[in-house]
Amino acid sequence: MLDIFFSRKDAAATPVWLVRAGDTGNWCETHAGPGAAWVTTSGFKGEAGKVLLLPDGSGGLAGVLLGLGDGGDPFVTGALPAALPLGDYRLAGDIHIEADKAALGFAFGTYRFTRYAGSPRDWPRLVLPDGVDGEEVSRLARATFLVRDLINTPAGDMSPADLAAAAARVAEAHGAQFSVIEGEALLTQNYPMVHAVGRAAAVAPRLVDMRWGRAEAPKVTLVGKGVCFDTGGLDLKPSSAMLLMKKDMGGAACVLALAQMLMEARLDIRLRVLIPAVENSVSGNAFRPGDVLPSRKGITVEIGNTDAEGRLVLADALTEADSEVPDLIIDMATLTGAARTALGPDLPPFYTDDEALAAELSAAATAMADPLWRMPLWKPYDSWLESKIADVNHVSDGPFAGSVTAALFLRRFVEKAKSYVHFDIYGWAPKPRPGRPVGGEAQGIRALYHLIRRRYGA
């Protein structure tokens, strides 16, 4: 359990009241005295994320108010850690939000990326609210921190080799089997599109493969896009579009963190994680627009744009995942700008033709406050991927439905799995919110963890 939490109810702890916008008058009536006068003097109105320290008569701290605004942010408690003096605190009165999310929000507020600047610091502690499992909340927080750290690390220190090393650390911590196919071995072992996308980079491409759990248990396979930097290849991105491309391995970061949670929870599953780790670079041997690439599945793929490289490396990895006929394949990728245009940065779309899985995912997203939105695998658009010289083009020749056509392309490479879902995530928080600073962000993994845990149990 994270050391910011403790469960001794008899410990002396400063009360923290969570107050909705417009309810400060009611709080003041209930807590008449100097504290109420200070609320009036300070002009506190219960604005979301605003913290007000209440002094006692000797200059100490009598209590704290945290504004909830309209109550729409379940993780607003993320504003507390940075605003509170060191000490022990407890949530008092009616907290208005779910207690486990209040605790998780508090944990989120302790995240800082300090690899290059700043230093670790001590944080105030929170008494766990009644009924909250501190181990579970800590598990969710640690996974989120792992995603943020991996995405926030610049590409100069997060090459395909570095990403593979990060995966190896997760595997070692949980006794998982771990292997890597690297460089020219990708060709001899038939991962031609992973090799083609990454061959122009100074650091060789590779496929990370992690396995954990009983061989006879239900098979759950996670595939994450590990493009450690994306120049766009020969279809070069403008400089402004490259600024955030260190986050193009966000899918890999998310599946690693999800795997970490599943292994920590000791679920009875046969877990496999596949990460094609590459850098899409420019050099004399870079793959070209108009090239036709072979794939692991045997499908020939015409290259319509080298800046749509993620679906190529995923396709080879999905083919391998599908070969074992798993119960569930999940892929996660920072795949298309079209998904952001459709749904914005905070609401990742998912694609599946499994109606039961879609319903479970939507319910899990709501339960875990981990927003997701189902988008359609609209089969009539499949014809947009036709090629005159190959089995398929990997992009359409028009500006429409880019996220849908990407999902349809990937769907071709999964035939045997009992169920399959694709996530087109952003992996980045562009604006700060309590507990969620600007930078790398986990998306979808809390919902997926909840779903897998409900399906397969501990």
C-alpha positions as CSV (number, residue, x, y, z in Angstrom):
1,M,0.0,0.0,0.0
2,L,1.2,3.5,-0.8
3,D,2.7,5.2,2.3
4,I,0.3,8.2,1.9
5,F,-2.5,6.0,3.2
6,F,-3.1,4.6,6.6
7,S,-6.1,3.0,8.3
8,R,-5.9,3.8,12.0
9,K,-9.2,5.4,12.7
10,D,-8.1,6.4,16.2
11,A,-5.2,8.5,15.0
12,A,-5.3,12.2,15.3
13,A,-6.1,13.6,11.9
14,T,-7.2,17.0,10.6
15,P,-10.7,16.9,9.1
16,V,-11.2,17.8,5.4
17,W,-14.7,18.7,4.4
18,L,-15.7,18.5,0.7
19,V,-18.1,21.3,-0.1
20,R,-20.2,21.8,-3.3
21,A,-20.4,25.1,-5.0
22,G,-23.3,27.0,-3.4
23,D,-23.2,24.9,-0.2
24,T,-20.8,27.0,1.8
25,G,-23.6,28.7,3.6
26,N,-24.9,25.4,4.9
27,W,-21.5,24.4,6.0
28,C,-21.1,27.7,7.9
29,E,-24.4,27.2,9.6
30,T,-23.4,23.7,10.8
31,H,-19.9,24.9,11.9
32,A,-20.6,28.3,13.3
33,G,-17.6,30.1,14.8
34,P,-14.2,31.3,13.7
35,G,-14.0,28.8,10.9
36,A,-17.3,29.9,9.4
37,A,-16.2,33.5,9.7
38,W,-13.0,32.7,7.9
39,V,-14.9,31.0,5.1
40,T,-16.9,34.2,4.6
41,T,-13.8,36.4,4.9
42,S,-11.8,34.4,2.3
43,G,-14.6,34.4,-0.2
44,F,-14.5,30.6,-0.6
45,K,-17.4,29.5,-2.8
46,G,-16.7,25.8,-3.2
47,E,-15.1,26.2,-6.6
48,A,-13.8,22.8,-8.0
49,G,-10.3,22.1,-6.7
50,K,-10.0,25.1,-4.5
51,V,-8.5,24.4,-1.0
52,L,-9.1,26.6,2.0
53,L,-7.1,26.0,5.2
54,L,-9.0,26.9,8.4
55,P,-6.9,28.3,11.2
56,D,-7.5,27.5,14.9
57,G,-7.2,30.0,17.7
58,S,-3.5,29.4,18.2
59,G,-2.4,29.7,14.6
60,G,-2.6,26.0,13.9
61,L,-4.7,24.1,11.4
62,A,-8.3,23.4,12.6
63,G,-9.5,21.9,9.3
64,V,-9.6,22.1,5.5
65,L,-12.3,22.8,3.0
66,L,-12.1,21.4,-0.6
67,G,-14.4,22.8,-3.2
68,L,-16.3,20.2,-5.4
69,G,-17.8,22.7,-7.9
70,D,-20.7,20.9,-9.4
71,G,-19.4,17.5,-8.2
72,G,-18.6,16.3,-11.7
73,D,-15.0,15.4,-11.0
74,P,-14.6,12.3,-8.9
75,F,-10.9,12.8,-8.6
76,V,-11.0,16.4,-7.4
77,T,-9.3,15.3,-4.2
78,G,-6.1,15.4,-6.3
79,A,-5.9,19.0,-5.4
80,L,-5.3,18.3,-1.7
81,P,-1.7,16.8,-1.4
82,A,0.1,19.8,-2.9
83,A,-2.0,22.3,-0.9
84,L,-1.8,20.7,2.5
85,P,0.9,21.0,5.2
86,L,2.5,17.7,6.1
87,G,0.4,15.8,8.5
88,D,-2.5,13.3,8.7
89,Y,-5.9,14.1,7.3
90,R,-9.3,12.4,7.2
91,L,-12.4,13.1,5.0
92,A,-15.2,14.4,7.2
93,G,-18.9,14.6,6.9
94,D,-20.7,13.8,3.6
95,I,-17.9,13.6,1.0
96,H,-20.4,13.6,-1.9
97,I,-18.2,11.4,-4.2
98,E,-17.4,7.7,-4.0
99,A,-14.9,7.1,-1.2
100,D,-12.6,4.9,-3.3
101,K,-12.3,7.5,-6.0
102,A,-11.7,10.2,-3.4
103,A,-8.8,8.1,-2.1
104,L,-7.5,7.5,-5.7
105,G,-7.7,11.2,-6.5
106,F,-5.7,11.9,-3.4
107,A,-3.0,9.5,-4.7
108,F,-3.1,11.0,-8.1
109,G,-2.2,14.3,-6.6
110,T,1.1,13.0,-5.3
111,Y,2.5,12.3,-8.8
112,R,5.5,14.4,-10.0
113,F,7.8,13.6,-12.9
114,T,11.2,14.4,-11.4
115,R,13.6,12.6,-13.7
116,Y,15.2,15.8,-15.1
117,A,14.1,18.5,-12.6
118,G,12.9,18.7,-9.1
119,S,13.2,16.0,-6.5
120,P,10.9,13.6,-4.6
121,R,9.1,15.1,-1.7
122,D,7.2,14.0,1.4
123,W,3.4,14.2,1.2
124,P,0.6,14.5,3.7
125,R,-1.2,11.2,4.6
126,L,-4.9,10.3,4.4
127,V,-6.9,8.0,6.6
128,L,-8.5,5.6,4.3
129,P,-12.3,6.1,4.3
130,D,-14.5,3.3,5.6
131,G,-14.8,0.4,3.1
132,V,-11.9,1.5,0.9
133,D,-9.3,-1.2,0.0
134,G,-6.0,0.6,0.3
135,E,-4.1,-2.1,-1.6
136,E,-6.5,-1.8,-4.6
137,V,-6.4,2.0,-4.7
138,S,-2.6,1.8,-4.5
139,R,-2.5,-0.7,-7.3
140,L,-4.5,1.6,-9.6
141,A,-2.3,4.6,-8.6
142,R,1.0,2.8,-9.2
143,A,-0.2,1.7,-12.7
144,T,-1.2,5.3,-13.6
145,F,2.2,6.5,-12.4
146,L,4.0,3.9,-14.5
147,V,2.1,5.1,-17.6
148,R,2.9,8.8,-16.9
149,D,6.5,8.1,-16.3
150,L,7.0,6.1,-19.5
151,I,5.1,8.6,-21.7
152,N,6.7,11.7,-20.1
153,T,10.2,10.4,-20.7
154,P,11.7,12.0,-23.9
155,A,12.5,9.7,-26.8
156,G,16.2,10.2,-26.3
157,D,15.8,8.2,-23.1
158,M,12.9,6.0,-24.3
159,S,14.2,4.2,-27.4
160,P,12.9,0.8,-28.4
161,A,15.7,-0.7,-26.3
162,D,14.6,1.4,-23.3
163,L,11.0,0.5,-23.7
164,A,11.9,-3.2,-23.8
165,A,14.0,-2.7,-20.6
166,A,11.0,-1.1,-18.9
167,A,8.9,-4.1,-19.9
168,A,11.6,-6.5,-18.6
169,R,11.5,-4.7,-15.2
170,V,7.7,-5.3,-15.0
171,A,8.1,-8.9,-16.0
172,E,10.9,-9.5,-13.5
173,A,9.0,-8.0,-10.7
174,H,6.2,-10.5,-11.1
175,G,8.1,-13.6,-12.3
176,A,6.8,-13.4,-15.9
177,Q,8.6,-15.1,-18.8
178,F,10.2,-12.5,-21.0
179,S,11.8,-12.5,-24.5
180,V,12.7,-10.0,-27.3
181,I,13.1,-10.5,-31.0
182,E,15.4,-7.8,-32.3
183,G,16.6,-6.4,-35.6
184,E,17.2,-8.8,-38.5
185,A,15.7,-11.6,-36.4
186,L,12.3,-10.0,-37.0
187,L,12.7,-11.0,-40.7
188,T,13.8,-14.6,-40.0
189,Q,11.0,-15.0,-37.5
190,N,8.4,-13.4,-39.8
191,Y,7.5,-10.0,-38.4
192,P,8.3,-8.1,-41.6
193,M,6.1,-5.0,-41.0
194,V,7.6,-4.4,-37.5
195,H,11.1,-4.6,-39.2
196,A,10.1,-2.3,-42.1
197,V,8.8,0.4,-39.9
198,G,11.7,0.4,-37.5
199,R,14.7,-0.4,-39.7
200,A,15.6,3.2,-40.5
201,A,16.3,4.1,-36.9
202,A,19.6,4.0,-35.1
203,V,18.2,1.7,-32.5
204,A,16.9,-1.6,-33.9
205,P,13.2,-2.4,-33.9
206,R,12.1,-5.3,-31.6
207,L,9.1,-7.3,-30.5
208,V,8.7,-7.6,-26.7
209,D,6.9,-10.8,-25.5
210,M,5.8,-11.4,-21.9
211,R,3.9,-14.4,-20.6
212,W,2.5,-15.0,-17.1
213,G,0.1,-17.3,-15.4
214,R,-1.1,-20.9,-15.7
215,A,-1.0,-22.3,-19.2
216,E,-4.5,-23.8,-18.8
217,A,-6.1,-20.5,-17.5
218,P,-8.2,-18.3,-19.7
219,K,-6.0,-16.5,-22.2
220,V,-5.9,-12.7,-22.2
221,T,-3.5,-11.1,-24.6
222,L,-2.5,-7.4,-24.6
223,V,-0.9,-5.7,-27.6
224,G,0.5,-2.2,-27.3
225,K,1.8,0.2,-29.9
226,G,5.4,1.0,-29.0
227,V,6.4,3.7,-31.5
228,C,8.9,5.5,-29.3
229,F,9.1,8.4,-31.6
230,D,7.3,9.1,-34.9
231,T,8.8,11.5,-37.4
232,G,6.2,10.5,-39.9
233,G,8.9,8.7,-41.9
234,L,9.3,9.9,-45.5
235,D,5.8,11.5,-45.2
236,L,7.5,13.7,-42.7
237,K,5.4,15.5,-40.0
238,P,5.8,19.3,-39.6
239,S,7.8,20.2,-36.6
240,S,4.7,21.3,-34.6
241,A,3.2,17.8,-35.1
242,M,6.4,16.1,-33.8
243,L,6.5,18.0,-30.5
244,L,4.4,15.3,-28.6
245,M,5.6,12.3,-30.6
246,K,7.4,10.9,-27.5
247,K,3.9,9.9,-26.5
248,D,3.4,7.6,-29.5
249,M,4.3,4.6,-27.3
250,G,1.4,5.4,-25.0
251,G,-0.4,2.2,-26.0
252,A,2.6,0.1,-24.9
253,A,2.8,2.1,-21.6
254,C,-0.9,1.4,-21.0
255,V,-0.8,-2.3,-21.7
256,L,2.3,-2.6,-19.5
257,A,0.6,-0.9,-16.6
258,L,-2.6,-3.0,-17.1
259,A,-0.4,-6.1,-17.1
260,Q,1.2,-4.9,-13.9
261,M,-2.2,-4.6,-12.2
262,L,-3.4,-8.0,-13.4
263,M,-0.3,-9.7,-12.1
264,E,-0.3,-7.8,-8.8
265,A,-4.0,-8.9,-8.3
266,R,-2.9,-12.5,-9.0
267,L,-5.8,-13.1,-11.4
268,D,-6.1,-16.7,-12.7
269,I,-5.4,-15.9,-16.3
270,R,-2.8,-16.8,-18.9
271,L,-1.6,-13.3,-19.7
272,R,0.5,-12.4,-22.7
273,V,1.8,-9.0,-23.6
274,L,3.1,-8.2,-27.1
275,I,4.8,-4.8,-27.8
276,P,6.2,-3.9,-31.2
277,A,8.8,-1.3,-30.2
278,V,10.1,0.8,-33.0
279,E,11.1,4.3,-34.0
280,N,9.7,5.6,-37.2
281,S,12.7,7.5,-38.6
282,V,14.1,8.8,-41.9
283,S,17.1,7.4,-43.6
284,G,18.2,5.8,-46.9
285,N,16.6,2.5,-46.0
286,A,13.3,3.9,-44.7
287,F,10.1,2.3,-46.1
288,R,8.4,4.4,-48.7
289,P,5.0,5.6,-49.8
290,G,3.8,3.1,-52.5
291,D,5.9,0.2,-51.2
292,V,4.1,-3.1,-50.8
293,L,5.0,-4.9,-47.6
294,P,4.5,-8.6,-46.7
295,S,2.9,-9.2,-43.3
296,R,3.1,-12.0,-40.8
297,K,-0.5,-13.0,-41.8
298,G,0.5,-13.3,-45.5
299,I,-1.6,-10.3,-46.5
300,T,0.3,-7.9,-48.7
301,V,-0.1,-4.2,-47.7
302,E,0.3,-1.2,-49.9
303,I,1.8,1.8,-48.1
304,G,-0.4,4.8,-48.6
305,N,1.3,7.0,-46.0
306,T,4.4,6.3,-43.9
307,D,3.0,8.4,-41.1
308,A,0.3,5.7,-40.5
309,E,3.0,3.3,-39.2
310,G,1.4,2.2,-35.9
311,R,-1.3,0.0,-37.5
312,L,1.5,-1.8,-39.5
313,V,3.5,-2.9,-36.4
314,L,0.3,-3.7,-34.6
315,A,-0.9,-5.9,-37.4
316,D,2.1,-8.3,-37.2
317,A,1.7,-8.4,-33.4
318,L,-2.0,-9.1,-33.6
319,T,-1.5,-11.9,-36.0
320,E,0.8,-13.6,-33.5
321,A,-1.7,-12.9,-30.7
322,D,-4.5,-14.4,-32.7
323,S,-2.5,-17.6,-33.4
324,E,-3.1,-18.8,-29.9
325,V,-6.9,-18.4,-30.1
326,P,-7.1,-16.4,-26.8
327,D,-10.3,-15.7,-25.0
328,L,-9.7,-12.0,-25.3
329,I,-7.3,-9.7,-27.3
330,I,-7.0,-6.1,-26.4
331,D,-4.9,-3.7,-28.4
332,M,-4.2,-0.1,-27.3
333,A,-2.6,2.5,-29.5
334,T,-2.1,6.3,-29.9
335,L,-3.3,5.7,-33.4
336,T,-5.2,8.5,-35.2
337,G,-5.7,12.2,-35.0
338,A,-9.2,11.5,-36.3
339,A,-10.2,9.9,-33.0
340,R,-9.2,13.2,-31.2
341,T,-11.2,15.2,-33.8
342,A,-14.2,13.1,-33.1
343,L,-14.1,12.7,-29.4
344,G,-11.4,15.0,-28.0
345,P,-8.4,14.1,-25.8
346,D,-10.3,12.8,-22.8
347,L,-12.7,10.3,-24.4
348,P,-10.9,7.4,-26.2
349,P,-13.0,5.4,-28.6
350,F,-13.0,1.6,-28.6
351,Y,-14.0,-0.8,-31.4
352,T,-15.4,-4.3,-31.1
353,D,-18.0,-6.5,-32.8
354,D,-18.6,-8.3,-29.5
355,E,-21.9,-6.8,-28.2
356,A,-21.5,-8.3,-24.7
357,L,-18.0,-7.1,-24.4
358,A,-19.0,-3.6,-25.5
359,A,-21.7,-3.5,-22.9
360,E,-19.3,-4.7,-20.2
361,L,-16.7,-2.1,-21.2
362,S,-19.2,0.8,-21.1
363,A,-20.4,-0.3,-17.7
364,A,-16.8,-0.7,-16.5
365,A,-15.9,2.8,-17.8
366,T,-18.7,4.3,-15.8
367,A,-17.9,2.3,-12.6
368,M,-14.3,3.3,-12.7
369,A,-14.7,6.9,-13.9
370,D,-12.5,6.0,-16.9
371,P,-14.3,7.5,-19.9
372,L,-14.6,5.4,-23.0
373,W,-16.9,5.6,-26.0
374,R,-17.8,2.8,-28.5
375,M,-17.3,3.6,-32.2
376,P,-18.5,1.4,-35.1
377,L,-16.6,-1.1,-37.2
378,W,-18.6,0.2,-40.1
379,K,-18.1,-2.5,-42.8
380,P,-19.1,-0.4,-45.8
381,Y,-15.9,1.7,-45.2
382,D,-13.8,-1.4,-45.7
383,S,-13.8,-0.8,-49.4
384,W,-12.0,2.4,-48.8
385,L,-8.9,0.3,-48.1
386,E,-8.8,-1.4,-51.4
387,S,-5.5,-1.5,-53.3
388,K,-4.9,-1.9,-57.1
389,I,-1.6,-3.8,-56.5
390,A,-1.8,-5.4,-53.1
391,D,-4.3,-7.2,-50.9
392,V,-5.1,-4.0,-49.0
393,N,-3.9,-0.4,-48.5
394,H,-3.4,0.5,-44.9
395,V,-5.0,3.9,-45.3
396,S,-8.0,5.2,-47.2
397,D,-7.6,7.7,-50.0
398,G,-9.9,10.3,-48.4
399,P,-10.1,12.5,-45.3
400,F,-13.0,10.9,-43.6
401,A,-13.4,8.3,-40.7
402,G,-9.7,7.8,-40.2
403,S,-10.1,6.1,-36.8
404,V,-12.8,3.8,-38.2
405,T,-10.7,2.7,-41.2
406,A,-7.7,2.2,-39.0
407,A,-9.8,-0.1,-36.8
408,L,-11.1,-2.0,-39.9
409,F,-7.6,-2.5,-41.1
410,L,-6.5,-4.0,-37.8
411,R,-9.6,-6.2,-37.7
412,R,-8.3,-8.1,-40.7
413,F,-5.5,-9.6,-38.6
414,V,-7.7,-11.1,-35.9
415,E,-9.9,-14.1,-36.9
416,K,-9.5,-16.8,-34.3
417,A,-9.7,-15.0,-30.9
418,K,-13.0,-15.4,-29.1
419,S,-13.2,-11.7,-28.5
420,Y,-11.2,-8.6,-29.6
421,V,-11.3,-4.9,-28.8
422,H,-9.2,-2.0,-30.2
423,F,-8.6,1.2,-28.3
424,D,-7.5,4.4,-30.1
425,I,-6.2,6.5,-27.1
426,Y,-4.5,9.9,-26.8
427,G,-2.3,9.1,-23.8
428,W,-1.9,12.8,-22.9
429,A,-3.5,15.4,-20.6
430,P,-3.4,18.7,-22.5
431,K,-4.9,20.7,-19.7
432,P,-4.2,20.4,-15.9
433,R,-6.9,19.1,-13.6
434,P,-6.7,18.1,-9.9
435,G,-4.3,15.1,-9.7
436,R,-3.8,15.1,-13.5
437,P,-1.0,17.4,-14.6
438,V,-0.3,18.2,-18.2
439,G,1.6,15.2,-19.6
440,G,1.3,11.5,-20.1
441,E,-1.9,9.9,-18.9
442,A,-3.3,6.5,-18.5
443,Q,-6.6,5.9,-20.4
444,G,-8.8,2.9,-20.4
445,I,-6.8,0.7,-18.1
446,R,-8.9,1.1,-15.0
447,A,-12.0,0.1,-17.0
448,L,-10.2,-2.9,-18.5
449,Y,-8.8,-4.0,-15.2
450,H,-12.3,-3.9,-13.7
451,L,-13.7,-5.9,-16.6
452,I,-11.0,-8.6,-16.6
453,R,-11.2,-8.9,-12.8
454,R,-15.0,-9.3,-13.0
455,R,-14.7,-11.9,-15.8
456,Y,-12.0,-14.0,-14.4
457,G,-11.8,-13.3,-10.7
458,A,-8.9,-13.5,-8.3
